[in-house]
Amino acid sequence: MWWVMIWVLLLLAASVYLGVRAWGLWGQTKALGSELATTQRRLDEVQGQLDLLGERIGSAEELAVFADPATARRERDRAKADGREARRRRRAASLPAWAKHVD
């Protein structure tokens, strides 16, 4: 008689254990589904932006990868110099009166 009670107790404990594991798996599955939905939305946004960029670039020759390295370097240096000059002007305009160069 005792062995039947032990057997039922073991079955009950195993059922509880499997139920807890299945409940946790269900929660993880729901979390994965919501994460996949978020990822899909983000991917759609990025695809839209890539489509816009693809429309702006008409041909492969317009990409810097296919340009002459010396020309690309000169354009990059010119853009950096323009950016530095613009930054210098912005900083000079925002200096207080006592710190501005008078000459």
N, CA, C and O atoms as a printed pandas DataFrame, in Angstrom:
     atom_number atom_name residue_name chain_id  residue_number  x_coord  y_coord  z_coord
0              1         N          MET        A               1    0.800   -1.191    0.000
1              2        CA          MET        A               1    0.000    0.000    0.000
2              3         C          MET        A               1    0.850    1.265    0.000
3              4         O          MET        A               1    0.522    2.250   -0.660
4              5         N          TRP        A               2    1.966    1.219    0.765
5              6        CA          TRP        A               2    2.839    2.396    0.810
6              7         C          TRP        A               2    3.491    2.674   -0.532
7              8         O          TRP        A               2    3.712    3.825   -0.906
8              9         N          TRP        A               3    3.792    1.609   -1.244
9             10        CA          TRP        A               3    4.442    1.810   -2.540
10            11         C          TRP        A               3    3.515    2.510   -3.519
11            12         O          TRP        A               3    3.996    3.211   -4.409
12            13         N          VAL        A               4    2.197    2.345   -3.389
13            14        CA          VAL        A               4    1.242    3.042   -4.260
14            15         C          VAL        A               4    1.245    4.532   -3.916
15            16         O          VAL        A               4    1.213    5.369   -4.818
16            17         N          MET        A               5    1.284    4.867   -2.655
17            18        CA          MET        A               5    1.310    6.260   -2.238
18            19         C          MET        A               5    2.608    6.948   -2.714
19            20         O          MET        A               5    2.578    8.093   -3.164
20            21         N          ILE        A               6    3.721    6.250   -2.609
21            22        CA          ILE        A               6    4.997    6.807   -3.069
22            23         C          ILE        A               6    4.951    7.013   -4.583
23            24         O          ILE        A               6    5.403    8.039   -5.089
24            25         N          TRP        A               7    4.402    6.032   -5.301
25            26        CA          TRP        A               7    4.297    6.119   -6.761
26            27         C          TRP        A               7    3.412    7.305   -7.169
27            28         O          TRP        A               7    3.763    8.034   -8.097
28            29         N          VAL        A               8    2.279    7.513   -6.497
29            30        CA          VAL        A               8    1.386    8.639   -6.785
30            31         C          VAL        A               8    2.090    9.957   -6.455
31            32         O          VAL        A               8    1.970   10.922   -7.210
32            33         N          LEU        A               9    2.816   10.011   -5.350
33            34        CA          LEU        A               9    3.549   11.213   -4.983
34            35         C          LEU        A               9    4.629   11.542   -6.022
35            36         O          LEU        A               9    4.820   12.707   -6.371
36            37         N          LEU        A              10    5.323   10.529   -6.507
37            38        CA          LEU        A              10    6.320   10.747   -7.553
38            39         C          LEU        A              10    5.671   11.253   -8.833
39            40         O          LEU        A              10    6.206   12.152   -9.482
40            41         N          LEU        A              11    4.524   10.689   -9.208
41            42        CA          LEU        A              11    3.814   11.159  -10.393
42            43         C          LEU        A              11    3.346   12.592  -10.234
43            44         O          LEU        A              11    3.423   13.380  -11.177
44            45         N          LEU        A              12    2.867   12.933   -9.062
45            46        CA          LEU        A              12    2.420   14.297   -8.791
46            47         C          LEU        A              12    3.594   15.285   -8.854
47            48         O          LEU        A              12    3.470   16.363   -9.434
48            49         N          ALA        A              13    4.720   14.915   -8.261
49            50        CA          ALA        A              13    5.904   15.783   -8.284
50            51         C          ALA        A              13    6.416   15.962   -9.714
51            52         O          ALA        A              13    6.790   17.068  -10.103
52            53         N          ALA        A              14    6.435   14.895  -10.487
53            54        CA          ALA        A              14    6.882   14.991  -11.877
54            55         C          ALA        A              14    5.933   15.863  -12.686
55            56         O          ALA        A              14    6.374   16.643  -13.530
56            57         N          SER        A              15    4.633   15.738  -12.435
57            58        CA          SER        A              15    3.653   16.556  -13.150
58            59         C          SER        A              15    3.832   18.032  -12.824
59            60         O          SER        A              15    3.777   18.880  -13.714
60            61         N          VAL        A              16    4.048   18.339  -11.547
61            62        CA          VAL        A              16    4.273   19.733  -11.147
62            63         C          VAL        A              16    5.547   20.259  -11.804
63            64         O          VAL        A              16    5.558   21.376  -12.321
64            65         N          TYR        A              17    6.603   19.482  -11.789
65            66        CA          TYR        A              17    7.861   19.896  -12.400
66            67         C          TYR        A              17    7.684   20.162  -13.893
67            68         O          TYR        A              17    8.133   21.190  -14.400
68            69         N          LEU        A              18    7.039   19.247  -14.588
69            70        CA          LEU        A              18    6.821   19.430  -16.027
70            71         C          LEU        A              18    5.903   20.615  -16.310
71            72         O          LEU        A              18    6.090   21.319  -17.303
72            73         N          GLY        A              19    4.914   20.842  -15.447
73            74        CA          GLY        A              19    4.030   21.987  -15.623
74            75         C          GLY        A              19    4.774   23.307  -15.477
75            76         O          GLY        A              19    4.571   24.235  -16.260
76            77         N          VAL        A              20    5.641   23.384  -14.463
77            78        CA          VAL        A              20    6.429   24.607  -14.262
78            79         C          VAL        A              20    7.346   24.842  -15.457
79            80         O          VAL        A              20    7.473   25.970  -15.934
80            81         N          ARG        A              21    7.981   23.783  -15.938
81            82        CA          ARG        A              21    8.869   23.927  -17.098
82            83         C          ARG        A              21    8.090   24.341  -18.347
83            84         O          ARG        A              21    8.555   25.180  -19.119
84            85         N          ALA        A              22    6.917   23.762  -18.544
85            86        CA          ALA        A              22    6.095   24.119  -19.713
86            87         C          ALA        A              22    5.611   25.571  -19.603
87            88         O          ALA        A              22    5.558   26.281  -20.608
88            89         N          TRP        A              23    5.258   26.013  -18.395
89            90        CA          TRP        A              23    4.818   27.401  -18.197
90            91         C          TRP        A              23    5.952   28.373  -18.519
91            92         O          TRP        A              23    5.728   29.396  -19.166
92            93         N          GLY        A              24    7.156   28.062  -18.075
93            94        CA          GLY        A              24    8.316   28.893  -18.389
94            95         C          GLY        A              24    8.615   28.919  -19.879
95            96         O          GLY        A              24    8.956   29.965  -20.430
96            97         N          LEU        A              25    8.488   27.766  -20.531
97            98        CA          LEU        A              25    8.693   27.698  -21.974
98            99         C          LEU        A              25    7.662   28.540  -22.706
99           100         O          LEU        A              25    7.992   29.197  -23.693
100          101         N          TRP        A              26    6.426   28.533  -22.244
101          102        CA          TRP        A              26    5.374   29.345  -22.860
102          103         C          TRP        A              26    5.705   30.834  -22.735
103          104         O          TRP        A              26    5.512   31.594  -23.684
104          105         N          GLY        A              27    6.198   31.248  -21.577
105          106        CA          GLY        A              27    6.592   32.645  -21.381
106          107         C          GLY        A              27    7.748   33.044  -22.291
107          108         O          GLY        A              27    7.744   34.134  -22.862
108          109         N          GLN        A              28    8.732   32.167  -22.425
109          110        CA          GLN        A              28    9.856   32.450  -23.309
110          111         C          GLN        A              28    9.407   32.521  -24.763
111          112         O          GLN        A              28    9.920   33.337  -25.529
112          113         N          THR        A              29    8.459   31.681  -25.148
113          114        CA          THR        A              29    7.947   31.692  -26.517
114          115         C          THR        A              29    7.215   32.993  -26.802
115          116         O          THR        A              29    7.365   33.565  -27.882
116          117         N          LYS        A              30    6.420   33.470  -25.841
117          118        CA          LYS        A              30    5.732   34.749  -26.024
118          119         C          LYS        A              30    6.734   35.894  -26.132
119          120         O          LYS        A              30    6.565   36.786  -26.964
120          121         N          ALA        A              31    7.781   35.877  -25.296
121          122        CA          ALA        A              31    8.805   36.932  -25.340
122          123         C          ALA        A              31    9.546   36.909  -26.675
123          124         O          ALA        A              31    9.840   37.956  -27.250
124          125         N          LEU        A              32    9.840   35.714  -27.156
125          126        CA          LEU        A              32   10.512   35.591  -28.449
126          127         C          LEU        A              32    9.623   36.114  -29.572
127          128         O          LEU        A              32   10.109   36.781  -30.486
128          129         N          GLY        A              33    8.344   35.822  -29.514
129          130        CA          GLY        A              33    7.417   36.316  -30.529
130          131         C          GLY        A              33    7.341   37.831  -30.546
131          132         O          GLY        A              33    7.332   38.435  -31.619
132          133         N          SER        A              34    7.288   38.456  -29.380
133          134        CA          SER        A              34    7.241   39.921  -29.336
134          135         C          SER        A              34    8.561   40.520  -29.804
135          136         O          SER        A              34    8.565   41.563  -30.459
136          137         N          GLU        A              35    9.666   39.890  -29.483
137          138        CA          GLU        A              35   10.971   40.371  -29.951
138          139         C          GLU        A              35   11.089   40.244  -31.467
139          140         O          GLU        A              35   11.641   41.127  -32.124
140          141         N          LEU        A              36   10.579   39.164  -32.016
141          142        CA          LEU        A              36   10.588   39.000  -33.472
142          143         C          LEU        A              36    9.708   40.044  -34.152
143          144         O          LEU        A              36   10.053   40.537  -35.226
144          145         N          ALA        A              37    8.588   40.382  -33.546
145          146        CA          ALA        A              37    7.719   41.415  -34.116
146          147         C          ALA        A              37    8.414   42.772  -34.102
147          148         O          ALA        A              37    8.333   43.521  -35.076
148          149         N          THR        A              38    9.097   43.093  -33.005
149          150        CA          THR        A              38    9.846   44.341  -32.925
150          151         C          THR        A              38   10.958   44.367  -33.973
151          152         O          THR        A              38   11.165   45.378  -34.645
152          153         N          THR        A              39   11.661   43.257  -34.104
153          154        CA          THR        A              39   12.734   43.170  -35.086
154          155         C          THR        A              39   12.194   43.335  -36.494
155          156         O          THR        A              39   12.831   43.981  -37.326
156          157         N          GLN        A              40   11.045   42.768  -36.775
157          158        CA          GLN        A              40   10.441   42.896  -38.110
158          159         C          GLN        A              40   10.077   44.354  -38.406
159          160         O          GLN        A              40   10.292   44.837  -39.518
160          161         N          ARG        A              41    9.528   45.052  -37.409
161          162        CA          ARG        A              41    9.215   46.471  -37.611
162          163         C          ARG        A              41   10.472   47.280  -37.893
163          164         O          ARG        A              41   10.488   48.118  -38.796
164          165         N          ARG        A              42   11.524   47.032  -37.124
165          166        CA          ARG        A              42   12.781   47.755  -37.337
166          167         C          ARG        A              42   13.370   47.429  -38.710
167          168         O          ARG        A              42   13.883   48.314  -39.395
168          169         N          LEU        A              43   13.296   46.175  -39.101
169          170        CA          LEU        A              43   13.809   45.774  -40.409
170          171         C          LEU        A              43   13.029   46.449  -41.525
171          172         O          LEU        A              43   13.615   46.859  -42.527
172          173         N          ASP        A              44   11.718   46.569  -41.366
173          174        CA          ASP        A              44   10.913   47.265  -42.371
174          175         C          ASP        A              44   11.316   48.727  -42.484
175          176         O          ASP        A              44   11.374   49.270  -43.587
176          177         N          GLU        A              45   11.599   49.379  -41.338
177          178        CA          GLU        A              45   12.040   50.771  -41.367
178          179         C          GLU        A              45   13.375   50.912  -42.084
179          180         O          GLU        A              45   13.563   51.824  -42.889
180          181         N          VAL        A              46   14.300   50.006  -41.789
181          182        CA          VAL        A              46   15.616   50.059  -42.426
182          183         C          VAL        A              46   15.490   49.783  -43.918
183          184         O          VAL        A              46   16.159   50.428  -44.726
184          185         N          GLN        A              47   14.645   48.835  -44.291
185          186        CA          GLN        A              47   14.435   48.546  -45.707
186          187         C          GLN        A              47   13.884   49.773  -46.422
187          188         O          GLN        A              47   14.287   50.065  -47.549
188          189         N          GLY        A              48   12.969   50.493  -45.781
189          190        CA          GLY        A              48   12.430   51.711  -46.370
190          191         C          GLY        A              48   13.513   52.752  -46.580
191          192         O          GLY        A              48   13.560   53.407  -47.621
192          193         N          GLN        A              49   14.388   52.906  -45.587
193          194        CA          GLN        A              49   15.486   53.859  -45.720
194          195         C          GLN        A              49   16.453   53.431  -46.814
195          196         O          GLN        A              49   16.958   54.273  -47.556
196          197         N          LEU        A              50   16.718   52.129  -46.922
197          198        CA          LEU        A              50   17.596   51.641  -47.979
198          199         C          LEU        A              50   16.981   51.871  -49.356
199          200         O          LEU        A              50   17.689   52.183  -50.314
200          201         N          ASP        A              51   15.679   51.718  -49.449
201          202        CA          ASP        A              51   15.016   51.985  -50.719
202          203         C          ASP        A              51   15.173   53.453  -51.108
203          204         O          ASP        A              51   15.409   53.770  -52.274
204          205         N          LEU        A              52   15.039   54.350  -50.122
205          206        CA          LEU        A              52   15.229   55.780  -50.405
206          207         C          LEU        A              52   16.664   56.068  -50.844
207          208         O          LEU        A              52   16.894   56.842  -51.773
208          209         N          LEU        A              53   17.618   55.441  -50.171
209          210        CA          LEU        A              53   19.015   55.638  -50.559
210          211         C          LEU        A              53   19.281   55.068  -51.945
211          212         O          LEU        A              53   20.026   55.651  -52.733
212          213         N          GLY        A              54   18.673   53.937  -52.233
213          214        CA          GLY        A              54   18.846   53.341  -53.552
214          215         C          GLY        A              54   18.307   54.235  -54.651
215          216         O          GLY        A              54   18.854   54.261  -55.754
216          217         N          GLU        A              55   17.238   54.973  -54.363
217          218        CA          GLU        A              55   16.702   55.896  -55.353
218          219         C          GLU        A              55   17.630   57.089  -55.537
219          220         O          GLU        A              55   17.749   57.614  -56.644
220          221         N          ARG        A              56   18.288   57.521  -54.466
221          222        CA          ARG        A              56   19.190   58.671  -54.562
222          223         C          ARG        A              56   20.450   58.333  -55.350
223          224         O          ARG        A              56   20.999   59.191  -56.041
224          225         N          ILE        A              57   20.908   57.096  -55.250
225          226        CA          ILE        A              57   22.106   56.679  -55.969
226          227         C          ILE        A              57   21.648   56.062  -57.284
227          228         O          ILE        A              57   21.064   54.979  -57.312
228          229         N          GLY        A              58   21.921   56.765  -58.353
229          230        CA          GLY        A              58   21.442   56.313  -59.657
230          231         C          GLY        A              58   22.247   55.174  -60.245
231          232         O          GLY        A              58   21.681   54.254  -60.836
232          233         N          SER        A              59   23.569   55.222  -60.089
233          234        CA          SER        A              59   24.406   54.182  -60.682
234          235         C          SER        A              59   25.528   53.812  -59.720
235          236         O          SER        A              59   25.774   54.501  -58.730
236          237         N          ALA        A              60   26.197   52.717  -60.032
237          238        CA          ALA        A              60   27.281   52.249  -59.167
238          239         C          ALA        A              60   28.482   53.178  -59.214
239          240         O          ALA        A              60   29.274   53.209  -58.272
240          241         N          GLU        A              61   28.631   53.938  -60.296
241          242        CA          GLU        A              61   29.771   54.841  -60.410
242          243         C          GLU        A              61   29.696   55.971  -59.392
243          244         O          GLU        A              61   30.716   56.585  -59.077
244          245         N          GLU        A              62   28.509   56.253  -58.877
245          246        CA          GLU        A              62   28.351   57.323  -57.903
246          247         C          GLU        A              62   28.819   56.912  -56.509
247          248         O          GLU        A              62   29.029   57.772  -55.654
248          249         N          LEU        A              63   28.981   55.643  -56.272
249          250        CA          LEU        A              63   29.441   55.186  -54.961
250          251         C          LEU        A              63   30.930   55.461  -54.799
251          252         O          LEU        A              63   31.693   55.329  -55.756
252          253         N          ALA        A              64   31.346   55.841  -53.600
253          254        CA          ALA        A              64   32.746   56.169  -53.341
254          255         C          ALA        A              64   33.650   54.954  -53.519
255          256         O          ALA        A              64   34.841   55.102  -53.796
256          257         N          VAL        A              65   33.100   53.770  -53.363
257          258        CA          VAL        A              65   33.899   52.557  -53.488
258          259         C          VAL        A              65   34.446   52.422  -54.907
259          260         O          VAL        A              65   35.550   51.916  -55.106
260          261         N          PHE        A              66   33.669   52.876  -55.892
261          262        CA          PHE        A              66   34.068   52.729  -57.281
262          263         C          PHE        A              66   34.753   53.973  -57.833
263          264         O          PHE        A              66   35.109   54.004  -59.011
264          265         N          ALA        A              67   34.943   54.993  -57.009
265          266        CA          ALA        A              67   35.567   56.235  -57.463
266          267         C          ALA        A              67   37.087   56.110  -57.432
267          268         O          ALA        A              67   37.641   55.198  -56.818
268          269         N          ASP        A              68   37.742   57.044  -58.107
269          270        CA          ASP        A              68   39.197   57.100  -58.097
270          271         C          ASP        A              68   39.651   57.456  -56.675
271          272         O          ASP        A              68   39.140   58.416  -56.098
272          273         N          PRO        A              69   40.595   56.709  -56.102
273          274        CA          PRO        A              69   41.007   56.966  -54.712
274          275         C          PRO        A              69   41.544   58.376  -54.491
275          276         O          PRO        A              69   41.266   58.986  -53.458
276          277         N          ALA        A              70   42.305   58.898  -55.440
277          278        CA          ALA        A              70   42.873   60.236  -55.268
278          279         C          ALA        A              70   41.764   61.286  -55.270
279          280         O          ALA        A              70   41.798   62.224  -54.474
280          281         N          THR        A              71   40.788   61.136  -56.151
281          282        CA          THR        A              71   39.672   62.079  -56.213
282          283         C          THR        A              71   38.834   61.995  -54.942
283          284         O          THR        A              71   38.431   63.016  -54.385
284          285         N          ALA        A              72   38.579   60.780  -54.493
285          286        CA          ALA        A              72   37.798   60.601  -53.269
286          287         C          ALA        A              72   38.531   61.216  -52.076
287          288         O          ALA        A              72   37.905   61.812  -51.200
288          289         N          ARG        A              73   39.853   61.071  -52.044
289          290        CA          ARG        A              73   40.642   61.649  -50.945
290          291         C          ARG        A              73   40.563   63.176  -50.971
291          292         O          ARG        A              73   40.397   63.807  -49.927
292          293         N          ARG        A              74   40.682   63.774  -52.166
293          294        CA          ARG        A              74   40.597   65.229  -52.270
294          295         C          ARG        A              74   39.218   65.732  -51.832
295          296         O          ARG        A              74   39.114   66.736  -51.127
296          297         N          GLU        A              75   38.167   65.035  -52.250
297          298        CA          GLU        A              75   36.812   65.435  -51.843
298          299         C          GLU        A              75   36.647   65.326  -50.334
299          300         O          GLU        A              75   36.039   66.189  -49.700
300          301         N          ARG        A              76   37.198   64.252  -49.765
301          302        CA          ARG        A              76   37.094   64.060  -48.326
302          303         C          ARG        A              76   37.857   65.150  -47.581
303          304         O          ARG        A              76   37.357   65.709  -46.605
304          305         N          ASP        A              77   39.062   65.447  -48.041
305          306        CA          ASP        A              77   39.850   66.504  -47.397
306          307         C          ASP        A              77   39.153   67.860  -47.511
307          308         O          ASP        A              77   39.159   68.647  -46.564
308          309         N          ARG        A              78   38.556   68.128  -48.668
309          310        CA          ARG        A              78   37.840   69.389  -48.864
310          311         C          ARG        A              78   36.631   69.470  -47.925
311          312         O          ARG        A              78   36.361   70.517  -47.335
312          313         N          ALA        A              79   35.915   68.361  -47.795
313          314        CA          ALA        A              79   34.747   68.344  -46.907
314          315         C          ALA        A              79   35.172   68.522  -45.450
315          316         O          ALA        A              79   34.495   69.210  -44.686
316          317         N          LYS        A              80   36.293   67.904  -45.062
317          318        CA          LYS        A              80   36.783   68.066  -43.691
318          319         C          LYS        A              80   37.194   69.510  -43.438
319          320         O          LYS        A              80   36.903   70.066  -42.379
320          321         N          ALA        A              81   37.872   70.114  -44.408
321          322        CA          ALA        A              81   38.303   71.502  -44.245
322          323         C          ALA        A              81   37.092   72.430  -44.152
323          324         O          ALA        A              81   37.080   73.355  -43.340
324          325         N          ASP        A              82   36.081   72.187  -44.976
325          326        CA          ASP        A              82   34.859   73.000  -44.909
326          327         C          ASP        A              82   34.181   72.849  -43.555
327          328         O          ASP        A              82   33.704   73.826  -42.978
328          329         N          GLY        A              83   34.142   71.634  -43.056
329          330        CA          GLY        A              83   33.541   71.392  -41.745
330          331         C          GLY        A              83   34.305   72.077  -40.635
331          332         O          GLY        A              83   33.709   72.647  -39.722
332          333         N          ARG        A              84   35.636   72.023  -40.712
333          334        CA          ARG        A              84   36.450   72.704  -39.696
334          335         C          ARG        A              84   36.242   74.211  -39.739
335          336         O          ARG        A              84   36.135   74.865  -38.701
336          337         N          GLU        A              85   36.187   74.754  -40.948
337          338        CA          GLU        A              85   35.978   76.192  -41.094
338          339         C          GLU        A              85   34.608   76.609  -40.558
339          340         O          GLU        A              85   34.489   77.629  -39.879
340          341         N          ALA        A              86   33.581   75.827  -40.859
341          342        CA          ALA        A              86   32.233   76.128  -40.359
342          343         C          ALA        A              86   32.214   76.049  -38.833
343          344         O          ALA        A              86   31.590   76.881  -38.174
344          345         N          ARG        A              87   32.890   75.063  -38.278
345          346        CA          ARG        A              87   32.940   74.930  -36.818
346          347         C          ARG        A              87   33.683   76.108  -36.208
347          348         O          ARG        A              87   33.260   76.643  -35.183
348          349         N          ARG        A              88   34.795   76.523  -36.831
349          350        CA          ARG        A              88   35.549   77.664  -36.323
350          351         C          ARG        A              88   34.691   78.928  -36.330
351          352         O          ARG        A              88   34.738   79.721  -35.390
352          353         N          ARG        A              89   33.895   79.115  -37.410
353          354        CA          ARG        A              89   33.017   80.286  -37.480
354          355         C          ARG        A              89   31.931   80.234  -36.417
355          356         O          ARG        A              89   31.628   81.246  -35.786
356          357         N          ARG        A              90   31.347   79.064  -36.216
357          358        CA          ARG        A              90   30.310   78.925  -35.186
358          359         C          ARG        A              90   30.876   79.205  -33.803
359          360         O          ARG        A              90   30.243   79.887  -32.998
360          361         N          ARG        A              91   32.063   78.682  -33.524
361          362        CA          ARG        A              91   32.679   78.908  -32.209
362          363         C          ARG        A              91   33.056   80.371  -32.030
363          364         O          ARG        A              91   32.908   80.920  -30.938
364          365         N          ALA        A              92   33.546   81.009  -33.096
365          366        CA          ALA        A              92   33.920   82.427  -32.995
366          367         C          ALA        A              92   32.687   83.285  -32.752
367          368         O          ALA        A              92   32.749   84.272  -32.018
368          369         N          ALA        A              93   31.570   82.913  -33.362
369          370        CA          ALA        A              93   30.343   83.691  -33.176
370          371         C          ALA        A              93   29.784   83.532  -31.769
371          372         O          ALA        A              93   29.109   84.431  -31.269
372          373         N          SER        A              94   30.054   82.408  -31.130
373          374        CA          SER        A              94   29.476   82.176  -29.807
374          375         C          SER        A              94   30.408   82.581  -28.679
375          376         O          SER        A              94   30.054   82.421  -27.511
376          377         N          LEU        A              95   31.580   83.098  -28.989
377          378        CA          LEU        A              95   32.494   83.542  -27.926
378          379         C          LEU        A              95   31.942   84.787  -27.245
379          380         O          LEU        A              95   31.285   85.605  -27.889
380          381         N          PRO        A              96   32.200   84.936  -25.956
381          382        CA          PRO        A              96   31.786   86.172  -25.287
382          383         C          PRO        A              96   32.614   87.347  -25.808
383          384         O          PRO        A              96   33.684   87.149  -26.385
384          385         N          ALA        A              97   32.126   88.549  -25.608
385          386        CA          ALA        A              97   32.769   89.750  -26.156
386          387         C          ALA        A              97   34.199   89.913  -25.648
387          388         O          ALA        A              97   35.072   90.330  -26.409
388          389         N          TRP        A              98   34.456   89.597  -24.394
389          390        CA          TRP        A              98   35.791   89.798  -23.836
390          391         C          TRP        A              98   36.800   88.811  -24.402
391          392         O          TRP        A              98   38.004   89.049  -24.306
392          393         N          ALA        A              99   36.331   87.681  -25.006
393          394        CA          ALA        A              99   37.244   86.660  -25.510
394          395         C          ALA        A              99   37.473   86.763  -27.015
395          396         O          ALA        A              99   38.281   86.013  -27.563
396          397         N          LYS        A             100   36.777   87.679  -27.698
397          398        CA          LYS        A             100   36.923   87.781  -29.150
398          399         C          LYS        A             100   38.216   88.504  -29.499
399          400         O          LYS        A             100   38.676   89.398  -28.789
400          401         N          HIS        A             101   38.781   88.077  -30.622
401          402        CA          HIS        A             101   40.008   88.690  -31.113
402          403         C          HIS        A             101   39.670   90.022  -31.780
403          404         O          HIS        A             101   38.812   90.067  -32.662
404          405         N          VAL        A             102   40.319   91.086  -31.380
405          406        CA          VAL        A             102   39.933   92.428  -31.803
406          407         C          VAL        A             102   40.597   92.813  -33.126
407          408         O          VAL        A             102   40.026   93.596  -33.885
408          409         N          ASP        A             103   41.760   92.297  -33.413
409          410        CA          ASP        A             103   42.485   92.720  -34.620
410          411         C          ASP        A             103   41.624   92.535  -35.791
411          412         O          ASP        A             103   42.036   92.829  -36.913
